[in-house]
Amino acid sequence: MSKQEELYLVLQEKTAIIFKYLIKNGANPRDAEDIIQEALYKFILYIDSIDPNKAYSWLFRVAINQYYDLCRKQKKEVNVPFEGFEFVDDSLLPEDYVQQTEMKKEIHNILNRLSPLHKQILLLKYMLGLSYKEIAEMLDLNPGTLKTYLFRARKSFKEIYRKEQTKHDRLQRK
């Protein structure tokens, strides 16, 4: 296999992950494809100046920045779409389905209240199922630093969840 074919396969795999991330982050498929195409174009333009060890994180960062630019142009807030949470079981009772739907809404709201980095890390880890190594490479972070950020992201998520539960409990008592 030639170097060009290897590069093509690697880029195809990595851009598929970036595409999924963009969709999970609220981009429509057409915009996500355009963003990936533009990021790949810039990658080809600047390939000589990109550190090969950081190519994936460079490509990811360019794609994410383009998505944020698109959102600003469209005056659209960057929110995790509610539809992105698919863990519905067909064998659920109607009450369980309603309860699961409410839980999805809570998760959605909490994710959108986190810092962009924390939201990004949680989405990559738990919605896309990426490994620590893959996320660290994608975000150009040391794996130890990533684990610290992930710990903090989970902690922030739990704190917001607990506050919401406390508020909900108080309302229920009234």
C-alpha positions in Angstrom: 0.0 0.0 0.0 1.4 3.4 -1.0 1.8 6.4 1.4 -1.0 8.1 -0.5 -3.4 5.2 0.0 -2.5 5.0 3.7 -3.2 8.7 4.2 -6.5 8.4 2.4 -7.6 5.5 4.7 -6.6 7.3 7.8 -8.3 10.6 6.7 -11.4 8.6 5.8 -11.5 7.0 9.3 -10.8 10.3 11.1 -13.2 12.4 9.2 -16.0 9.9 9.8 -15.5 10.4 13.5 -15.4 14.2 13.1 -18.6 13.9 11.0 -20.4 12.0 13.8 -19.2 14.5 16.3 -20.5 17.4 14.3 -23.9 15.7 13.9 -24.1 15.0 17.7 -23.2 18.6 18.3 -26.2 19.8 16.2 -24.9 20.2 12.6 -27.2 18.9 9.9 -25.6 16.3 7.6 -25.1 18.6 4.7 -23.4 21.2 6.8 -21.2 18.6 8.4 -20.2 17.3 5.0 -19.3 20.8 3.8 -17.3 21.5 7.0 -15.4 18.3 6.6 -14.7 19.0 2.9 -13.5 22.5 3.7 -11.3 21.2 6.6 -9.8 18.6 4.2 -9.1 21.2 1.6 -7.3 23.4 4.2 -5.4 20.3 5.4 -4.2 19.7 1.8 -3.2 23.3 1.4 -1.2 23.5 4.6 0.0 19.9 4.8 3.7 20.9 4.6 3.3 23.1 7.7 1.3 20.6 9.8 3.1 18.5 12.3 2.3 14.9 11.3 1.8 13.9 14.9 -0.8 16.6 15.4 -2.6 16.2 12.0 -5.7 14.7 13.5 -6.1 17.3 16.2 -5.4 20.0 13.6 -8.1 18.7 11.3 -10.6 18.3 14.2 -9.9 21.8 15.5 -10.3 23.3 12.0 -13.7 21.5 11.5 -15.0 22.5 14.9 -14.0 26.2 14.4 -15.7 26.1 11.0 -18.8 24.7 12.7 -18.7 27.5 15.3 -18.3 30.1 12.6 -21.3 28.6 10.8 -23.4 28.8 13.9 -22.3 32.5 14.4 -23.3 33.3 10.9 -26.6 31.6 11.3 -27.0 33.1 14.8 -27.5 29.6 16.0 -26.6 28.5 19.5 -24.3 25.4 19.7 -26.4 22.9 21.5 -26.4 19.2 21.7 -29.6 18.1 19.9 -32.1 16.2 21.9 -32.6 13.8 19.0 -29.0 12.7 19.5 -29.9 10.6 22.5 -31.0 7.2 21.2 -31.2 4.5 23.8 -34.9 3.6 23.5 -35.9 0.0 23.9 -38.9 -1.2 22.0 -39.9 -3.5 24.8 -40.5 -0.5 27.2 -43.8 0.1 28.8 -45.3 3.5 28.0 -44.4 4.8 31.5 -40.8 3.7 31.1 -40.6 5.4 27.7 -41.9 8.7 29.2 -39.4 8.4 32.1 -36.6 7.7 29.6 -37.6 10.7 27.5 -37.6 12.9 30.5 -34.1 11.7 31.4 -32.9 12.4 27.9 -34.2 16.0 28.2 -32.4 16.4 31.5 -29.1 15.1 30.0 -29.5 17.4 27.0 -30.1 20.4 29.2 -27.2 19.6 31.5 -24.7 19.1 28.7 -25.6 22.4 27.2 -24.9 24.1 30.5 -21.3 22.7 30.7 -18.2 24.5 29.4 -17.5 23.8 25.7 -14.5 21.6 26.6 -16.3 19.6 29.1 -19.3 19.1 26.8 -16.9 18.1 24.0 -15.0 15.5 26.1 -18.2 13.9 27.4 -19.7 13.7 23.9 -16.6 12.1 22.5 -16.3 9.6 25.4 -19.9 8.6 26.0 -21.8 9.4 22.9 -19.2 8.4 20.3 -17.5 5.8 22.5 -13.9 7.0 21.7 -11.0 5.7 23.8 -8.9 8.0 26.0 -6.1 7.7 23.4 -8.4 8.7 20.5 -9.8 11.7 22.4 -6.3 12.8 23.6 -5.1 12.6 20.0 -8.1 14.4 18.6 -7.8 17.3 21.1 -4.0 17.3 21.2 -3.9 16.6 24.9 -1.7 14.5 27.1 -3.8 11.4 28.2 -3.2 12.3 31.9 -4.6 15.8 31.3 -7.5 14.3 29.4 -8.4 12.1 32.3 -8.3 15.1 34.6 -10.6 17.1 32.3 -12.9 14.1 32.0 -13.0 13.8 35.8 -13.9 17.5 36.1 -16.5 17.2 33.3 -18.2 14.4 35.1 -18.0 16.2 38.4 -19.6 19.4 36.8 -22.3 17.3 35.2 -23.1 15.6 38.6 -23.2 19.0 40.4 -25.6 20.5 37.9 -27.7 17.3 38.0 -27.9 17.4 41.8 -28.9 21.0 41.8 -31.6 20.3 39.3 -32.8 17.3 41.4 -32.9 19.5 44.6 -34.8 22.2 42.8 -37.2 19.6 41.4 -37.7 18.0 44.8 -38.5 21.4 46.4 -41.1 22.1 43.7 -42.7 18.7 44.2 -43.1 19.3 48.0 -45.0 22.6 47.4 
